């Protein structure tokens, strides 16, 4: 059985991931996480027995800071991260302002924002605690990601416009072409 501890151990054994986590931790951002494809792809690669990491388009670093929602700060943080690890495609976002861009109600924290990602298998985040231990958040649970299921989060099911965004994403991402064991569910498809 795959549980959170098992996923954490996969990350701890991955030097590349741990280097990225340590580098991000050094910024001392409030309520920070590395989320989405960083975690999801690791799980799917492992469950598909891939010997090489599937490239991901960016490393999504999020944090929550109501005191400064200036997008320029995010860009400066990306530049700082690039000085440490220039080959990493950093993307830094303050979730305290992202609801404006996404035309959604304000988030209360980074984990709240993660819970409102389009897919349950993407609604994941990892970070290091003060002692350097890996923490995993999965506000929608880990069942879907470990069972290779792609389906919308409850937040994306409850609104037609968001449901349309979910459908567009799964078409655009075409994850099944990379991870062929995935079970991809559409909004109108019954799923467990």
Buried (B, 14 or more C-beta within 10 A) or exposed (E): EBEBEEBBEBBEEBEEBBEBBEBBBEBEBBBBBBBBBBBBBBBBBBBBEEEEEBEBEBBBBBBBBEEEBEEEBBEEBBEBBEEBBEEBEBBBBBBBBBBEEBEBEEBEBBBBBBBBBBBBBBBBBBBBEEEEEBEBBBBBEBEBBBBBBBBBBEBBEEEEEBBEBBBEBBEEBEBBEBBEEBBBBBBEEEEE
